[in-house]
Amino acid sequence: MYKVAFNKGAQKEFLELEKSTQEQVAKKIIDLQNGIFIGDKALKGKHKGKFRKLAGDYRIVYLKENNILVITLVRIAHRREVY
């Protein structure tokens, strides 16, 4: 089991989402907490070292720190704005 932490920007983005979208994203965050990384993609370029999880039209960008089992949510945004 992983600990999931929001950075300040990701927390603000999450709280600004519509309630139904928050619920959809929250389910994916619970998947991350439970170590379910199926379908996640490693990012390239300036985002190298980060991963993304799909939540409908939204993307959860996160950083997985294996040594201490912490996942830091970096960004939660619509797919056209996230990168």
PDB file of N, CA, C and O in Angstrom:
ATOM      1  N   MET A   1       0.837  -1.175   0.000  1.00  0.00           N
ATOM      2  CA  MET A   1       0.000   0.000   0.000  1.00  0.00           C
ATOM      3  C   MET A   1       0.887   1.245   0.000  1.00  0.00           C
ATOM      4  O   MET A   1       1.895   1.297   0.704  1.00  0.00           O
ATOM      5  N   TYR A   2       0.507   2.236  -0.787  1.00  0.00           N
ATOM      6  CA  TYR A   2       1.269   3.465  -0.940  1.00  0.00           C
ATOM      7  C   TYR A   2       0.588   4.613  -0.184  1.00  0.00           C
ATOM      8  O   TYR A   2      -0.630   4.630  -0.011  1.00  0.00           O
ATOM      9  N   LYS A   3       1.386   5.542   0.247  1.00  0.00           N
ATOM     10  CA  LYS A   3       0.853   6.780   0.799  1.00  0.00           C
ATOM     11  C   LYS A   3       0.743   7.762  -0.366  1.00  0.00           C
ATOM     12  O   LYS A   3       1.684   7.898  -1.147  1.00  0.00           O
ATOM     13  N   VAL A   4      -0.384   8.441  -0.488  1.00  0.00           N
ATOM     14  CA  VAL A   4      -0.588   9.410  -1.562  1.00  0.00           C
ATOM     15  C   VAL A   4      -0.599  10.803  -0.943  1.00  0.00           C
ATOM     16  O   VAL A   4      -1.332  11.067   0.010  1.00  0.00           O
ATOM     17  N   ALA A   5       0.213  11.678  -1.489  1.00  0.00           N
ATOM     18  CA  ALA A   5       0.296  13.059  -1.005  1.00  0.00           C
ATOM     19  C   ALA A   5       0.034  14.009  -2.166  1.00  0.00           C
ATOM     20  O   ALA A   5       0.521  13.794  -3.276  1.00  0.00           O
ATOM     21  N   PHE A   6      -0.729  15.045  -1.908  1.00  0.00           N
ATOM     22  CA  PHE A   6      -0.996  16.073  -2.910  1.00  0.00           C
ATOM     23  C   PHE A   6       0.011  17.197  -2.722  1.00  0.00           C
ATOM     24  O   PHE A   6       0.282  17.595  -1.589  1.00  0.00           O
ATOM     25  N   ASN A   7       0.574  17.719  -3.815  1.00  0.00           N
ATOM     26  CA  ASN A   7       1.290  18.969  -3.661  1.00  0.00           C
ATOM     27  C   ASN A   7       0.231  20.069  -3.664  1.00  0.00           C
ATOM     28  O   ASN A   7      -0.923  19.810  -4.006  1.00  0.00           O
ATOM     29  N   LYS A   8       0.597  21.260  -3.299  1.00  0.00           N
ATOM     30  CA  LYS A   8      -0.378  22.342  -3.121  1.00  0.00           C
ATOM     31  C   LYS A   8      -1.185  22.622  -4.388  1.00  0.00           C
ATOM     32  O   LYS A   8      -2.399  22.817  -4.320  1.00  0.00           O
ATOM     33  N   GLY A   9      -0.524  22.643  -5.533  1.00  0.00           N
ATOM     34  CA  GLY A   9      -1.202  22.910  -6.799  1.00  0.00           C
ATOM     35  C   GLY A   9      -2.195  21.819  -7.174  1.00  0.00           C
ATOM     36  O   GLY A   9      -3.299  22.117  -7.630  1.00  0.00           O
ATOM     37  N   ALA A  10      -1.814  20.559  -6.987  1.00  0.00           N
ATOM     38  CA  ALA A  10      -2.697  19.440  -7.319  1.00  0.00           C
ATOM     39  C   ALA A  10      -3.918  19.430  -6.409  1.00  0.00           C
ATOM     40  O   ALA A  10      -5.026  19.122  -6.848  1.00  0.00           O
ATOM     41  N   GLN A  11      -3.711  19.764  -5.153  1.00  0.00           N
ATOM     42  CA  GLN A  11      -4.838  19.815  -4.212  1.00  0.00           C
ATOM     43  C   GLN A  11      -5.842  20.886  -4.635  1.00  0.00           C
ATOM     44  O   GLN A  11      -7.052  20.660  -4.604  1.00  0.00           O
ATOM     45  N   LYS A  12      -5.338  22.039  -5.025  1.00  0.00           N
ATOM     46  CA  LYS A  12      -6.204  23.135  -5.471  1.00  0.00           C
ATOM     47  C   LYS A  12      -6.967  22.731  -6.735  1.00  0.00           C
ATOM     48  O   LYS A  12      -8.169  22.975  -6.841  1.00  0.00           O
ATOM     49  N   GLU A  13      -6.262  22.110  -7.696  1.00  0.00           N
ATOM     50  CA  GLU A  13      -6.906  21.669  -8.933  1.00  0.00           C
ATOM     51  C   GLU A  13      -7.998  20.643  -8.643  1.00  0.00           C
ATOM     52  O   GLU A  13      -9.069  20.687  -9.248  1.00  0.00           O
ATOM     53  N   PHE A  14      -7.731  19.721  -7.721  1.00  0.00           N
ATOM     54  CA  PHE A  14      -8.711  18.702  -7.369  1.00  0.00           C
ATOM     55  C   PHE A  14      -9.958  19.332  -6.754  1.00  0.00           C
ATOM     56  O   PHE A  14     -11.078  18.968  -7.113  1.00  0.00           O
ATOM     57  N   LEU A  15      -9.773  20.259  -5.845  1.00  0.00           N
ATOM     58  CA  LEU A  15     -10.904  20.889  -5.166  1.00  0.00           C
ATOM     59  C   LEU A  15     -11.735  21.770  -6.091  1.00  0.00           C
ATOM     60  O   LEU A  15     -12.906  22.025  -5.810  1.00  0.00           O
ATOM     61  N   GLU A  16     -11.149  22.235  -7.185  1.00  0.00           N
ATOM     62  CA  GLU A  16     -11.872  23.083  -8.135  1.00  0.00           C
ATOM     63  C   GLU A  16     -12.673  22.275  -9.162  1.00  0.00           C
ATOM     64  O   GLU A  16     -13.457  22.848  -9.917  1.00  0.00           O
ATOM     65  N   LEU A  17     -12.485  20.954  -9.200  1.00  0.00           N
ATOM     66  CA  LEU A  17     -13.212  20.116 -10.142  1.00  0.00           C
ATOM     67  C   LEU A  17     -14.680  19.995  -9.728  1.00  0.00           C
ATOM     68  O   LEU A  17     -15.028  20.168  -8.560  1.00  0.00           O
ATOM     69  N   GLU A  18     -15.534  19.692 -10.715  1.00  0.00           N
ATOM     70  CA  GLU A  18     -16.933  19.414 -10.415  1.00  0.00           C
ATOM     71  C   GLU A  18     -17.011  18.156  -9.563  1.00  0.00           C
ATOM     72  O   GLU A  18     -16.123  17.305  -9.617  1.00  0.00           O
ATOM     73  N   LYS A  19     -18.073  18.043  -8.780  1.00  0.00           N
ATOM     74  CA  LYS A  19     -18.233  16.930  -7.840  1.00  0.00           C
ATOM     75  C   LYS A  19     -18.123  15.568  -8.540  1.00  0.00           C
ATOM     76  O   LYS A  19     -17.438  14.672  -8.044  1.00  0.00           O
ATOM     77  N   SER A  20     -18.795  15.408  -9.690  1.00  0.00           N
ATOM     78  CA  SER A  20     -18.764  14.114 -10.386  1.00  0.00           C
ATOM     79  C   SER A  20     -17.344  13.785 -10.868  1.00  0.00           C
ATOM     80  O   SER A  20     -16.919  12.631 -10.825  1.00  0.00           O
ATOM     81  N   THR A  21     -16.625  14.801 -11.321  1.00  0.00           N
ATOM     82  CA  THR A  21     -15.244  14.595 -11.774  1.00  0.00           C
ATOM     83  C   THR A  21     -14.346  14.285 -10.585  1.00  0.00           C
ATOM     84  O   THR A  21     -13.446  13.451 -10.690  1.00  0.00           O
ATOM     85  N   GLN A  22     -14.581  14.947  -9.457  1.00  0.00           N
ATOM     86  CA  GLN A  22     -13.814  14.654  -8.241  1.00  0.00           C
ATOM     87  C   GLN A  22     -13.963  13.188  -7.854  1.00  0.00           C
ATOM     88  O   GLN A  22     -12.987  12.537  -7.481  1.00  0.00           O
ATOM     89  N   GLU A  23     -15.188  12.669  -7.943  1.00  0.00           N
ATOM     90  CA  GLU A  23     -15.422  11.271  -7.591  1.00  0.00           C
ATOM     91  C   GLU A  23     -14.680  10.334  -8.529  1.00  0.00           C
ATOM     92  O   GLU A  23     -14.121   9.328  -8.095  1.00  0.00           O
ATOM     93  N   GLN A  24     -14.675  10.663  -9.813  1.00  0.00           N
ATOM     94  CA  GLN A  24     -13.980   9.838 -10.808  1.00  0.00           C
ATOM     95  C   GLN A  24     -12.469   9.851 -10.543  1.00  0.00           C
ATOM     96  O   GLN A  24     -11.817   8.809 -10.588  1.00  0.00           O
ATOM     97  N   VAL A  25     -11.929  11.023 -10.271  1.00  0.00           N
ATOM     98  CA  VAL A  25     -10.497  11.154  -9.998  1.00  0.00           C
ATOM     99  C   VAL A  25     -10.150  10.469  -8.673  1.00  0.00           C
ATOM    100  O   VAL A  25      -9.105   9.828  -8.559  1.00  0.00           O
ATOM    101  N   ALA A  26     -11.017  10.603  -7.681  1.00  0.00           N
ATOM    102  CA  ALA A  26     -10.767   9.990  -6.371  1.00  0.00           C
ATOM    103  C   ALA A  26     -10.649   8.471  -6.487  1.00  0.00           C
ATOM    104  O   ALA A  26      -9.823   7.863  -5.806  1.00  0.00           O
ATOM    105  N   LYS A  27     -11.462   7.855  -7.337  1.00  0.00           N
ATOM    106  CA  LYS A  27     -11.376   6.408  -7.540  1.00  0.00           C
ATOM    107  C   LYS A  27     -10.010   6.019  -8.082  1.00  0.00           C
ATOM    108  O   LYS A  27      -9.441   5.003  -7.682  1.00  0.00           O
ATOM    109  N   LYS A  28      -9.487   6.828  -8.993  1.00  0.00           N
ATOM    110  CA  LYS A  28      -8.165   6.547  -9.566  1.00  0.00           C
ATOM    111  C   LYS A  28      -7.056   6.775  -8.535  1.00  0.00           C
ATOM    112  O   LYS A  28      -6.047   6.069  -8.532  1.00  0.00           O
ATOM    113  N   ILE A  29      -7.251   7.759  -7.666  1.00  0.00           N
ATOM    114  CA  ILE A  29      -6.268   8.003  -6.605  1.00  0.00           C
ATOM    115  C   ILE A  29      -6.249   6.827  -5.638  1.00  0.00           C
ATOM    116  O   ILE A  29      -5.184   6.441  -5.156  1.00  0.00           O
ATOM    117  N   ILE A  30      -7.409   6.256  -5.352  1.00  0.00           N
ATOM    118  CA  ILE A  30      -7.475   5.066  -4.498  1.00  0.00           C
ATOM    119  C   ILE A  30      -6.758   3.899  -5.169  1.00  0.00           C
ATOM    120  O   ILE A  30      -6.094   3.111  -4.496  1.00  0.00           O
ATOM    121  N   ASP A  31      -6.889   3.783  -6.503  1.00  0.00           N
ATOM    122  CA  ASP A  31      -6.136   2.761  -7.237  1.00  0.00           C
ATOM    123  C   ASP A  31      -4.634   2.944  -7.027  1.00  0.00           C
ATOM    124  O   ASP A  31      -3.911   1.973  -6.803  1.00  0.00           O
ATOM    125  N   LEU A  32      -4.170   4.187  -7.099  1.00  0.00           N
ATOM    126  CA  LEU A  32      -2.749   4.463  -6.871  1.00  0.00           C
ATOM    127  C   LEU A  32      -2.352   4.042  -5.462  1.00  0.00           C
ATOM    128  O   LEU A  32      -1.305   3.426  -5.260  1.00  0.00           O
ATOM    129  N   GLN A  33      -3.185   4.375  -4.502  1.00  0.00           N
ATOM    130  CA  GLN A  33      -2.898   4.041  -3.110  1.00  0.00           C
ATOM    131  C   GLN A  33      -2.793   2.526  -2.925  1.00  0.00           C
ATOM    132  O   GLN A  33      -2.002   2.048  -2.112  1.00  0.00           O
ATOM    133  N   ASN A  34      -3.588   1.785  -3.675  1.00  0.00           N
ATOM    134  CA  ASN A  34      -3.581   0.326  -3.577  1.00  0.00           C
ATOM    135  C   ASN A  34      -2.544  -0.331  -4.483  1.00  0.00           C
ATOM    136  O   ASN A  34      -2.469  -1.558  -4.557  1.00  0.00           O
ATOM    137  N   GLY A  35      -1.748   0.481  -5.170  1.00  0.00           N
ATOM    138  CA  GLY A  35      -0.678  -0.056  -6.007  1.00  0.00           C
ATOM    139  C   GLY A  35      -1.146  -0.570  -7.351  1.00  0.00           C
ATOM    140  O   GLY A  35      -0.482  -1.415  -7.951  1.00  0.00           O
ATOM    141  N   ILE A  36      -2.277  -0.081  -7.839  1.00  0.00           N
ATOM    142  CA  ILE A  36      -2.793  -0.495  -9.146  1.00  0.00           C
ATOM    143  C   ILE A  36      -2.321   0.515 -10.188  1.00  0.00           C
ATOM    144  O   ILE A  36      -2.823   1.637 -10.258  1.00  0.00           O
ATOM    145  N   PHE A  37      -1.354   0.099 -10.990  1.00  0.00           N
ATOM    146  CA  PHE A  37      -0.746   0.989 -11.974  1.00  0.00           C
ATOM    147  C   PHE A  37      -1.046   0.537 -13.408  1.00  0.00           C
ATOM    148  O   PHE A  37      -0.355   0.949 -14.340  1.00  0.00           O
ATOM    149  N   ILE A  38      -2.059  -0.296 -13.590  1.00  0.00           N
ATOM    150  CA  ILE A  38      -2.419  -0.821 -14.904  1.00  0.00           C
ATOM    151  C   ILE A  38      -2.834   0.327 -15.825  1.00  0.00           C
ATOM    152  O   ILE A  38      -3.684   1.143 -15.468  1.00  0.00           O
ATOM    153  N   GLY A  39      -2.233   0.383 -16.998  1.00  0.00           N
ATOM    154  CA  GLY A  39      -2.568   1.398 -17.986  1.00  0.00           C
ATOM    155  C   GLY A  39      -1.870   2.733 -17.785  1.00  0.00           C
ATOM    156  O   GLY A  39      -2.029   3.639 -18.604  1.00  0.00           O
ATOM    157  N   ASP A  40      -1.103   2.873 -16.718  1.00  0.00           N
ATOM    158  CA  ASP A  40      -0.383   4.125 -16.489  1.00  0.00           C
ATOM    159  C   ASP A  40       0.793   4.209 -17.450  1.00  0.00           C
ATOM    160  O   ASP A  40       1.345   3.192 -17.870  1.00  0.00           O
ATOM    161  N   LYS A  41       1.163   5.421 -17.786  1.00  0.00           N
ATOM    162  CA  LYS A  41       2.211   5.619 -18.780  1.00  0.00           C
ATOM    163  C   LYS A  41       3.311   6.505 -18.205  1.00  0.00           C
ATOM    164  O   LYS A  41       3.034   7.516 -17.560  1.00  0.00           O
ATOM    165  N   ALA A  42       4.551   6.118 -18.444  1.00  0.00           N
ATOM    166  CA  ALA A  42       5.690   6.962 -18.064  1.00  0.00           C
ATOM    167  C   ALA A  42       5.763   8.122 -19.039  1.00  0.00           C
ATOM    168  O   ALA A  42       5.620   7.933 -20.247  1.00  0.00           O
ATOM    169  N   LEU A  43       5.982   9.307 -18.525  1.00  0.00           N
ATOM    170  CA  LEU A  43       6.060  10.492 -19.372  1.00  0.00           C
ATOM    171  C   LEU A  43       7.484  10.699 -19.862  1.00  0.00           C
ATOM    172  O   LEU A  43       8.437  10.170 -19.289  1.00  0.00           O
ATOM    173  N   LYS A  44       7.614  11.473 -20.928  1.00  0.00           N
ATOM    174  CA  LYS A  44       8.915  11.727 -21.549  1.00  0.00           C
ATOM    175  C   LYS A  44       9.227  13.215 -21.521  1.00  0.00           C
ATOM    176  O   LYS A  44       8.427  14.022 -21.048  1.00  0.00           O
ATOM    177  N   GLY A  45      10.386  13.560 -22.027  1.00  0.00           N
ATOM    178  CA  GLY A  45      10.771  14.959 -22.154  1.00  0.00           C
ATOM    179  C   GLY A  45      10.958  15.635 -20.814  1.00  0.00           C
ATOM    180  O   GLY A  45      11.594  15.081 -19.917  1.00  0.00           O
ATOM    181  N   LYS A  46      10.403  16.841 -20.672  1.00  0.00           N
ATOM    182  CA  LYS A  46      10.591  17.607 -19.436  1.00  0.00           C
ATOM    183  C   LYS A  46       9.865  16.980 -18.248  1.00  0.00           C
ATOM    184  O   LYS A  46      10.101  17.363 -17.102  1.00  0.00           O
ATOM    185  N   HIS A  47       8.977  16.013 -18.520  1.00  0.00           N
ATOM    186  CA  HIS A  47       8.240  15.337 -17.451  1.00  0.00           C
ATOM    187  C   HIS A  47       8.808  13.948 -17.151  1.00  0.00           C
ATOM    188  O   HIS A  47       8.164  13.141 -16.480  1.00  0.00           O
ATOM    189  N   LYS A  48      10.003  13.676 -17.644  1.00  0.00           N
ATOM    190  CA  LYS A  48      10.630  12.366 -17.443  1.00  0.00           C
ATOM    191  C   LYS A  48      10.702  12.046 -15.951  1.00  0.00           C
ATOM    192  O   LYS A  48      11.060  12.901 -15.140  1.00  0.00           O
ATOM    193  N   GLY A  49      10.364  10.825 -15.602  1.00  0.00           N
ATOM    194  CA  GLY A  49      10.370  10.396 -14.204  1.00  0.00           C
ATOM    195  C   GLY A  49       8.989  10.456 -13.563  1.00  0.00           C
ATOM    196  O   GLY A  49       8.791   9.971 -12.449  1.00  0.00           O
ATOM    197  N   LYS A  50       8.037  11.053 -14.272  1.00  0.00           N
ATOM    198  CA  LYS A  50       6.667  11.134 -13.780  1.00  0.00           C
ATOM    199  C   LYS A  50       5.804  10.168 -14.578  1.00  0.00           C
ATOM    200  O   LYS A  50       6.195   9.700 -15.648  1.00  0.00           O
ATOM    201  N   PHE A  51       4.640   9.881 -14.047  1.00  0.00           N
ATOM    202  CA  PHE A  51       3.696   8.976 -14.692  1.00  0.00           C
ATOM    203  C   PHE A  51       2.346   9.659 -14.791  1.00  0.00           C
ATOM    204  O   PHE A  51       2.076  10.640 -14.098  1.00  0.00           O
ATOM    205  N   ARG A  52       1.491   9.118 -15.676  1.00  0.00           N
ATOM    206  CA  ARG A  52       0.147   9.666 -15.771  1.00  0.00           C
ATOM    207  C   ARG A  52      -0.867   8.541 -15.691  1.00  0.00           C
ATOM    208  O   ARG A  52      -0.648   7.442 -16.202  1.00  0.00           O
ATOM    209  N   LYS A  53      -1.970   8.836 -15.043  1.00  0.00           N
ATOM    210  CA  LYS A  53      -3.103   7.922 -14.938  1.00  0.00           C
ATOM    211  C   LYS A  53      -4.302   8.620 -15.539  1.00  0.00           C
ATOM    212  O   LYS A  53      -4.534   9.800 -15.278  1.00  0.00           O
ATOM    213  N   LEU A  54      -5.073   7.891 -16.351  1.00  0.00           N
ATOM    214  CA  LEU A  54      -6.245   8.451 -16.988  1.00  0.00           C
ATOM    215  C   LEU A  54      -7.447   8.383 -16.054  1.00  0.00           C
ATOM    216  O   LEU A  54      -7.658   7.390 -15.358  1.00  0.00           O
ATOM    217  N   ALA A  55      -8.228   9.460 -16.051  1.00  0.00           N
ATOM    218  CA  ALA A  55      -9.488   9.509 -15.304  1.00  0.00           C
ATOM    219  C   ALA A  55     -10.485  10.235 -16.199  1.00  0.00           C
ATOM    220  O   ALA A  55     -10.746  11.423 -16.007  1.00  0.00           O
ATOM    221  N   GLY A  56     -11.038   9.526 -17.170  1.00  0.00           N
ATOM    222  CA  GLY A  56     -11.932  10.155 -18.142  1.00  0.00           C
ATOM    223  C   GLY A  56     -11.162  11.145 -18.991  1.00  0.00           C
ATOM    224  O   GLY A  56     -10.142  10.793 -19.584  1.00  0.00           O
ATOM    225  N   ASP A  57     -11.643  12.389 -19.057  1.00  0.00           N
ATOM    226  CA  ASP A  57     -10.955  13.434 -19.810  1.00  0.00           C
ATOM    227  C   ASP A  57      -9.870  14.115 -18.991  1.00  0.00           C
ATOM    228  O   ASP A  57      -9.256  15.074 -19.459  1.00  0.00           O
ATOM    229  N   TYR A  58      -9.626  13.642 -17.790  1.00  0.00           N
ATOM    230  CA  TYR A  58      -8.629  14.249 -16.912  1.00  0.00           C
ATOM    231  C   TYR A  58      -7.432  13.336 -16.765  1.00  0.00           C
ATOM    232  O   TYR A  58      -7.525  12.121 -16.939  1.00  0.00           O
ATOM    233  N   ARG A  59      -6.302  13.949 -16.441  1.00  0.00           N
ATOM    234  CA  ARG A  59      -5.058  13.221 -16.253  1.00  0.00           C
ATOM    235  C   ARG A  59      -4.526  13.511 -14.853  1.00  0.00           C
ATOM    236  O   ARG A  59      -4.551  14.648 -14.382  1.00  0.00           O
ATOM    237  N   ILE A  60      -4.050  12.463 -14.209  1.00  0.00           N
ATOM    238  CA  ILE A  60      -3.406  12.601 -12.911  1.00  0.00           C
ATOM    239  C   ILE A  60      -1.927  12.374 -13.165  1.00  0.00           C
ATOM    240  O   ILE A  60      -1.524  11.277 -13.553  1.00  0.00           O
ATOM    241  N   VAL A  61      -1.124  13.388 -12.951  1.00  0.00           N
ATOM    242  CA  VAL A  61       0.323  13.274 -13.127  1.00  0.00           C
ATOM    243  C   VAL A  61       0.920  13.065 -11.742  1.00  0.00           C
ATOM    244  O   VAL A  61       0.674  13.840 -10.818  1.00  0.00           O
ATOM    245  N   TYR A  62       1.711  12.002 -11.617  1.00  0.00           N
ATOM    246  CA  TYR A  62       2.253  11.686 -10.298  1.00  0.00           C
ATOM    247  C   TYR A  62       3.699  11.241 -10.386  1.00  0.00           C
ATOM    248  O   TYR A  62       4.205  10.868 -11.444  1.00  0.00           O
ATOM    249  N   LEU A  63       4.339  11.297  -9.234  1.00  0.00           N
ATOM    250  CA  LEU A  63       5.734  10.907  -9.071  1.00  0.00           C
ATOM    251  C   LEU A  63       5.756   9.775  -8.064  1.00  0.00           C
ATOM    252  O   LEU A  63       5.279   9.937  -6.940  1.00  0.00           O
ATOM    253  N   LYS A  64       6.301   8.637  -8.446  1.00  0.00           N
ATOM    254  CA  LYS A  64       6.342   7.475  -7.558  1.00  0.00           C
ATOM    255  C   LYS A  64       7.740   7.361  -6.970  1.00  0.00           C
ATOM    256  O   LYS A  64       8.729   7.270  -7.696  1.00  0.00           O
ATOM    257  N   GLU A  65       7.805   7.367  -5.661  1.00  0.00           N
ATOM    258  CA  GLU A  65       9.080   7.257  -4.961  1.00  0.00           C
ATOM    259  C   GLU A  65       9.140   5.877  -4.325  1.00  0.00           C
ATOM    260  O   GLU A  65       8.616   5.669  -3.231  1.00  0.00           O
ATOM    261  N   ASN A  66       9.779   4.938  -5.007  1.00  0.00           N
ATOM    262  CA  ASN A  66       9.771   3.535  -4.595  1.00  0.00           C
ATOM    263  C   ASN A  66      10.369   3.276  -3.219  1.00  0.00           C
ATOM    264  O   ASN A  66       9.873   2.427  -2.479  1.00  0.00           O
ATOM    265  N   ASN A  67      11.401   3.979  -2.877  1.00  0.00           N
ATOM    266  CA  ASN A  67      12.109   3.687  -1.631  1.00  0.00           C
ATOM    267  C   ASN A  67      11.241   3.872  -0.397  1.00  0.00           C
ATOM    268  O   ASN A  67      11.365   3.121   0.570  1.00  0.00           O
ATOM    269  N   ILE A  68      10.362   4.870  -0.425  1.00  0.00           N
ATOM    270  CA  ILE A  68       9.560   5.134   0.760  1.00  0.00           C
ATOM    271  C   ILE A  68       8.057   4.932   0.511  1.00  0.00           C
ATOM    272  O   ILE A  68       7.234   5.290   1.353  1.00  0.00           O
ATOM    273  N   LEU A  69       7.710   4.365  -0.633  1.00  0.00           N
ATOM    274  CA  LEU A  69       6.335   4.068  -0.982  1.00  0.00           C
ATOM    275  C   LEU A  69       5.416   5.280  -0.861  1.00  0.00           C
ATOM    276  O   LEU A  69       4.368   5.217  -0.218  1.00  0.00           O
ATOM    277  N   VAL A  70       5.821   6.375  -1.480  1.00  0.00           N
ATOM    278  CA  VAL A  70       5.020   7.594  -1.499  1.00  0.00           C
ATOM    279  C   VAL A  70       4.724   7.962  -2.948  1.00  0.00           C
ATOM    280  O   VAL A  70       5.611   7.918  -3.800  1.00  0.00           O
ATOM    281  N   ILE A  71       3.490   8.322  -3.218  1.00  0.00           N
ATOM    282  CA  ILE A  71       3.113   8.831  -4.525  1.00  0.00           C
ATOM    283  C   ILE A  71       2.711  10.283  -4.337  1.00  0.00           C
ATOM    284  O   ILE A  71       1.784  10.579  -3.583  1.00  0.00           O
ATOM    285  N   THR A  72       3.393  11.182  -5.007  1.00  0.00           N
ATOM    286  CA  THR A  72       3.088  12.605  -4.924  1.00  0.00           C
ATOM    287  C   THR A  72       2.308  13.008  -6.163  1.00  0.00           C
ATOM    288  O   THR A  72       2.796  12.869  -7.285  1.00  0.00           O
ATOM    289  N   LEU A  73       1.093  13.508  -5.958  1.00  0.00           N
ATOM    290  CA  LEU A  73       0.291  13.979  -7.076  1.00  0.00           C
ATOM    291  C   LEU A  73       0.784  15.356  -7.462  1.00  0.00           C
ATOM    292  O   LEU A  73       0.780  16.280  -6.649  1.00  0.00           O
ATOM    293  N   VAL A  74       1.203  15.485  -8.692  1.00  0.00           N
ATOM    294  CA  VAL A  74       1.809  16.713  -9.174  1.00  0.00           C
ATOM    295  C   VAL A  74       0.776  17.615  -9.836  1.00  0.00           C
ATOM    296  O   VAL A  74       0.795  18.832  -9.652  1.00  0.00           O
ATOM    297  N   ARG A  75      -0.130  17.010 -10.609  1.00  0.00           N
ATOM    298  CA  ARG A  75      -1.072  17.805 -11.394  1.00  0.00           C
ATOM    299  C   ARG A  75      -2.327  16.997 -11.638  1.00  0.00           C
ATOM    300  O   ARG A  75      -2.254  15.791 -11.875  1.00  0.00           O
ATOM    301  N   ILE A  76      -3.479  17.646 -11.583  1.00  0.00           N
ATOM    302  CA  ILE A  76      -4.763  17.058 -11.972  1.00  0.00           C
ATOM    303  C   ILE A  76      -5.432  18.078 -12.860  1.00  0.00           C
ATOM    304  O   ILE A  76      -5.857  19.132 -12.387  1.00  0.00           O
ATOM    305  N   ALA A  77      -5.531  17.781 -14.138  1.00  0.00           N
ATOM    306  CA  ALA A  77      -6.072  18.766 -15.069  1.00  0.00           C
ATOM    307  C   ALA A  77      -6.696  18.074 -16.271  1.00  0.00           C
ATOM    308  O   ALA A  77      -6.472  16.887 -16.506  1.00  0.00           O
ATOM    309  N   HIS A  78      -7.478  18.827 -17.023  1.00  0.00           N
ATOM    310  CA  HIS A  78      -8.085  18.317 -18.251  1.00  0.00           C
ATOM    311  C   HIS A  78      -6.966  17.922 -19.202  1.00  0.00           C
ATOM    312  O   HIS A  78      -5.877  18.495 -19.172  1.00  0.00           O
ATOM    313  N   ARG A  79      -7.242  16.955 -20.028  1.00  0.00           N
ATOM    314  CA  ARG A  79      -6.187  16.413 -20.904  1.00  0.00           C
ATOM    315  C   ARG A  79      -5.598  17.446 -21.843  1.00  0.00           C
ATOM    316  O   ARG A  79      -4.448  17.293 -22.253  1.00  0.00           O
ATOM    317  N   ARG A  80      -6.330  18.491 -22.205  1.00  0.00           N
ATOM    318  CA  ARG A  80      -5.783  19.499 -23.120  1.00  0.00           C
ATOM    319  C   ARG A  80      -4.884  20.504 -22.395  1.00  0.00           C
ATOM    320  O   ARG A  80      -4.172  21.275 -23.038  1.00  0.00           O
ATOM    321  N   GLU A  81      -4.913  20.497 -21.065  1.00  0.00           N
ATOM    322  CA  GLU A  81      -4.152  21.472 -20.289  1.00  0.00           C
ATOM    323  C   GLU A  81      -3.008  20.873 -19.471  1.00  0.00           C
ATOM    324  O   GLU A  81      -2.144  21.607 -18.991  1.00  0.00           O
ATOM    325  N   VAL A  82      -2.992  19.563 -19.309  1.00  0.00           N
ATOM    326  CA  VAL A  82      -2.127  18.945 -18.312  1.00  0.00           C
ATOM    327  C   VAL A  82      -0.635  19.015 -18.632  1.00  0.00           C
ATOM    328  O   VAL A  82       0.177  19.124 -17.713  1.00  0.00           O
ATOM    329  N   TYR A  83      -0.256  18.957 -19.895  1.00  0.00           N
ATOM    330  CA  TYR A  83       1.163  18.920 -20.229  1.00  0.00           C
ATOM    331  C   TYR A  83       1.625  20.292 -20.629  1.00  0.00           C
ATOM    332  O   TYR A  83       2.799  20.479 -20.950  1.00  0.00           O
TER     333      TYR A  83
END
